[in-house]
Amino acid sequence: MNSLLSVPASDLPKTLHKWLSGLVCGLHCFYFVLNMIFMQQMNLGAVQLLVACCSFYFFWVALKNRHYAWHRYMLMLLLTCNILASALIMGLKAGSIFWSFALPLWYYLLFGMKQGAVFTAIVAILFMVVLLVNPDAEMIRPYRTVLNFVLAYLSIWLVCHMYEIQRKKSHDILQRMALQDGLTGVQNRHALKADFNRINKQIGSTFMLLIDIDHFKRINDTFGHDVGDNVLIEVSNLIRNHVPSNNIYRLGGEEFVVLMENSHKDDAYRCAESVRALIENYSFYQKETNIDLTISIGIAPLSVGQDFTDFLRAADEKLYQAKNEGRNLVCK
Ligand SMILES: Nc1nc2c(ncn2[C@@H]2O[C@H](COP(=O)(O)OP(=O)(O)OP(=O)(O)O)[C@@H](O)[C@H]2O)c(=O)[nH]1
């Protein structure tokens, strides 16, 4: 299923990357001035100038809405190396090691759960080594420092990991709710539109089957809305048993769509005809009554230059023809 909601989800790392690049640039300009002028730490100042320049470039590119994954990796690599180098050169007194506690959060938000966990683990080991070999090791008790660092770092890591699991779960639920029809469980109109935008628009080999239950209003009027709902669920299940569920959508009301990619028009017709016959020969048993139903189907091929509305309209015209010609028909 194509994800409509994956747009904001995949925007999060992009947005974070953009503003983090800006922040990193600003901070490193500040630290560059501090180190060069006041601390006389030329090497560190040079590293910070390099990070500031690179992050400014990433920020500037991201501002133009151009996003490259390698910019993200590069930004975090530079930032991590810079924090490590500061801790190594300046020792613990400078306090730059505190920035390491922000890294797990950034890794998880920028790279997701798997890569976030791997980067966090690697960096944890590197920082432990830095703590053990740092120039202040004689002044402090490095093992206690390492232990405290590990515990603090682990707790932040744990929070990031739990947060990412919860975020992904909520995202999946929201995505399902946004793209699924609440009554029948098949995909909805949003999903159809998103899939239309995603499909490789192979003209002449993508077909839309627009399916409409004949005289559905009578079912509602005769047996009640709840029976109408059950019939809609059963119809969708029958279609689902016949074509891959990834390709079925409920447009709304008693209209369903089957999207067929990489197909020949004869395949599309055969599929539509078999679904029509299936419903015709099926008896819907509701409220101790057998209800016989038929459906009409319009088939349209995707043509050159058609957008979603045109494609749907073309299928709708064929459906209208099937209805006009007496219903329980497939028109192509
Ligand atoms: N039970 C139920 N009925 C619905 C739902 N959505 C739409 N309907 C009903 O579906 C009916 C559609 O009726 P019409 O558009 O007149 O079409 P029809 O009776 O199927 O007639 P033709 O399409 O011309 O064969 C209306 O009575 C709507 O109230 C739903 O979710 N559940």
The ligand as an SDF file (V2000), in Angstrom:
LIG
                    3D

 32 34  0  0  0  0  0  0  0  0999 V2000
  -25.7220    0.9060    4.0100 N   0  0  0  0  0  0  0  0  0  0  0  0
  -24.9820    1.8520    3.4250 C   0  0  0  0  0  0  0  0  0  0  0  0
  -25.5170    2.5580    2.4150 N   0  0  0  0  0  0  0  0  0  0  0  0
  -24.7630    3.5080    1.8310 C   0  0  0  0  0  0  0  0  0  0  0  0
  -23.4610    3.7870    2.2390 C   0  0  0  0  0  0  0  0  0  0  0  0
  -22.9680    4.7720    1.4600 N   0  0  0  0  0  0  0  0  0  0  0  0
  -23.9260    5.1140    0.5960 C   0  0  0  0  0  0  0  0  0  0  0  0
  -25.0200    4.3370    0.7960 N   0  0  0  0  0  0  0  0  0  0  0  0
  -26.3090    4.3340    0.0920 C   0  0  0  0  0  0  0  0  0  0  0  0
  -26.1140    3.8060   -1.1980 O   0  0  0  0  0  0  0  0  0  0  0  0
  -27.2250    4.2290   -1.9850 C   0  0  0  0  0  0  0  0  0  0  0  0
  -26.7570    4.5430   -3.3750 C   0  0  0  0  0  0  0  0  0  0  0  0
  -27.8720    4.7740   -4.1260 O   0  0  0  0  0  0  0  0  0  0  0  0
  -27.8460    5.3050   -5.6140 P   0  0  0  0  0  0  0  0  0  0  0  0
  -26.6550    6.2080   -5.8130 O   0  0  0  0  0  0  0  0  0  0  0  0
  -29.1890    5.8970   -5.8960 O   0  0  0  0  0  0  0  0  0  0  0  0
  -27.5810    4.0770   -6.4990 O   0  0  0  0  0  0  0  0  0  0  0  0
  -28.3000    2.6780   -6.6260 P   0  0  0  0  0  0  0  0  0  0  0  0
  -29.5520    2.5670   -5.8120 O   0  0  0  0  0  0  0  0  0  0  0  0
  -27.2620    1.6360   -6.3830 O   0  0  0  0  0  0  0  0  0  0  0  0
  -28.7320    2.6830   -8.1400 O   0  0  0  0  0  0  0  0  0  0  0  0
  -27.8120    2.4410   -9.3940 P   0  0  0  0  0  0  0  0  0  0  0  0
  -26.4000    2.7600   -8.9890 O   0  0  0  0  0  0  0  0  0  0  0  0
  -28.3240    3.4000  -10.4110 O   0  0  0  0  0  0  0  0  0  0  0  0
  -27.9810    1.0360   -9.8050 O   0  0  0  0  0  0  0  0  0  0  0  0
  -27.8630    5.4150   -1.2700 C   0  0  0  0  0  0  0  0  0  0  0  0
  -29.1010    5.0120   -0.7330 O   0  0  0  0  0  0  0  0  0  0  0  0
  -26.8780    5.7050   -0.1280 C   0  0  0  0  0  0  0  0  0  0  0  0
  -27.5590    6.1460    1.0430 O   0  0  0  0  0  0  0  0  0  0  0  0
  -22.9260    3.0310    3.3390 C   0  0  0  0  0  0  0  0  0  0  0  0
  -21.7860    3.2020    3.7540 O   0  0  0  0  0  0  0  0  0  0  0  0
  -23.7320    2.0750    3.8860 N   0  0  0  0  0  0  0  0  0  0  0  0
  1  2  1  0
  2  3  2  0
  2 32  1  0
  3  4  1  0
  4  5  2  0
  4  8  1  0
  5  6  1  0
  5 30  1  0
  6  7  2  0
  7  8  1  0
  8  9  1  0
  9 10  1  0
  9 28  1  0
 10 11  1  0
 11 12  1  0
 11 26  1  0
 12 13  1  0
 13 14  1  0
 14 15  2  0
 14 16  1  0
 14 17  1  0
 17 18  1  0
 18 19  2  0
 18 20  1  0
 18 21  1  0
 21 22  1  0
 22 23  2  0
 22 24  1  0
 22 25  1  0
 26 27  1  0
 26 28  1  0
 28 29  1  0
 30 31  2  0
 30 32  1  0
M  END
$$$$
